[in-house]
Amino acid sequence: MALMITDECINCDVCEPECPNNAISQGAEIYEIDPNKCTECVGHYDEPQCQQVCPVDCIPLNPERVETKDQLMDKFLKLTAQK
């Protein structure tokens, strides 16, 4: 699954630089995650880095973007052109 940022986001700016895929960007009101770039850090780290640094725990799994670890790894390989 890709991750998502809820409206509980306080725009603290700590998640954006932690994303190795550049999937996080400032939206109209809060930060947003591009589900086409989010691999939950599969291929980079053992755990999603944005979740680790978020002080308000507003980055859950996106239930509309269900993906297996294999699918996330395939996305990682495509994003990093290692396929």
BELPEGI-V798048 format. One line per field, one symbol per residue. phi: phi as a letter, one per 40 degrees, with the letter a starting at -180 (. if undefined). psi: psi as a letter, one per 30 degrees, with the letter a starting at -180 (. if undefined). Layout:
phi: ???
psi: ???
//
This chain:
phi: .ccabcccdbfcgccdccccbfcbacccbbcbbcccbcbfgdgbbcbccccccccbfbbcccccbcaccccccccdcccbfbc
psi: klllklgfkghfgfeeffjfghfklkaeelllkjfffkgggkfelflkeeeefkfghgilkjffikkleeeeeeeeeeeghg.
//
